[in-house]
């Protein structure tokens, strides 16, 4: 999958979406705390940054388990918005991916490497078409673990 990054701004913050790391948890738009006025995958564009207040948007973004959604304040540079990581923390999601919280360097099979920030979701079910990253395939293949 191509490493695409899309941005959407409400003037105060810029929402950053990286589709290649999205695990389709639906926490941004579904459920009691979902924010469908901003995050609605049934519409184009699916992110409407003026659909709610900044604090509500930030709350939903910080609930994103994969890190596919992030944000930065427009009056600060992106470098300032990226928090330096300490020791990475590994979290195993029941019936889902392996989440790595913190900064890691990932060395790919072709010897290229990349820096991953905040949260990275790795596939545990083996069905992802975007390995080593989770693409949400576990939700459809009956993976449990």
N, C-alpha and C positions, 0 to 999 in steps of 0.2 A: 504494500500500500504506500502511496506517495505521502511524504511527510508534509501535509498541508497545515497551515495555521491561518485561522480567520479571526478578525477582530471586529467588535461592535462597540460603539461608544454612546453614552448618554450625556456626554459633556463633562461629567465629574469623574467617571471611571471608564476604563476600556475593558471589555470582556474579551478574553482570549479563549478560543476553542480550537483544540487539536483533535480532529476526528480520528486520527490513527491510534490514539490511546483511549478513546471512549469505549467503555465496557457496557454501555446502555443500561446502567443501573436504574434509570428513570427517576432518580431522586430529585433532579432539578425541576421536573414538571408534574410528576404523579403524586398522589397521596394528599393527605391533609396539609402537609407543609409545602407541597409542590407549588411552583410559581408559573402556571400555564400562560399567564399574561405576558411573560417574558420568554419562557422556554416552551415552544410548542412545535414539536417535530412534524405536525400535520400541516404546517404552513411554511411558506418561503418568504423571506428568510425565517429560519426557525428561531432565531434569537432576536427579540425586539427590546433593546435596552431601555426604551422609554416606557415600558409596560408596567413598571413598579418603581418604588423608591430605591435609592442606592443601597441602603442598609439591608433591605429585604433581598436584593439581588446578591449582595455579598454573602448573606447567610446561606443562600442556596448554593452558591459557588463553593463555599467552604465545606459543604456537605458532599461534594462530588468525590467519590471514593477513588477514582482513577487519576485525578489530576488533569483530565481532559479539559475541564473548565478552570480558568484562573482569571485574575484581574489585576490591574494596576491603576493607581490614581493618576489622572492625567497631569496633575501638577508636579509629579515626580517622574524620574526616568525609570524605565523598566529595570535597570540594574539595581536601583534602590529598592524596588518592590520585591525583588527576589531575595528571600531570606537565606543567609548562609546556613547550611545544614551542619548538624553535629553528627553523631553516630547514626547511621541509618537504623530504622526500626522495621522489622518484618512482621506483617500481620497476615494470618491465613483466614480468608473469608470463608465461612461455611458454604459449601457447594459452589464456590466461586474462585476468583483469582488469588494469587499471592500478591499482597500489596507491600511495596517497599516505600516507607516514608523517609524522606531526606534526600540528600544529594548522593548520586552514585555515578560512576563511570561504567558504561556498558561497552564491552568489546565484542563486536559482531564477528560472525564467522569469516567475513571477508577482510578481517583485520582492521576495519574502520572502527572508530569508537565514538561514543556520544555521551554527553553529560545529560543526565536526567535529573530534574529538580522536583522537589516537593513530594509527589506521589507517583509511583510507577506501578502499573498492574501487569503482572506476568501470568501467562496462561498456565493452568494446572490440569486442564481437561485434555489437552492435546489436539483440540479441534480448531483452534484459532487459525484464521487465514493470514494473520499478521504476527506470527511468532517472532520473537518470544513474548510479544505483548498480547494481552487478552483483548478479544474483540466482542465478547459477550456470547460466544457460541455455547458456553456451558449452560445457558438458560434454555437452550433448545435441544440439547443432546442427552439430557437426563443425568448429567454429571453429579455425583455426590462424593463428598470427601472433605 
